[in-house]
Amino acid sequence: MDWNRIEGNWKQTKGKVREKWGQLTDDDLAQINGKREQLEGKIQQRYGLAKDMARKDVDDWLKAQDQLQ
């Protein structure tokens, strides 16, 4: 799945994002609004991860979404 599809279907996707990263608030998800860099930044902030770890976490999640479809 490419990120453009995530961004285009953000309303449907944010539930899956919330399942993976439960510490993200509704306000966080509204702010992110499908933007990958925003998501990575919020994951860094909420989970205390380094930037490269947050990026890897999002990459791994994205790959898992591909396998579900």
Secondary structure, DSSP 8 states (H G I E B T S, - for coil): --HHHHHHTHHHHHHHHHHH-TT--HHHHHHHTT-HHHHHHHHHHHHT--HHHHHHHHHHHHHHHHHH-
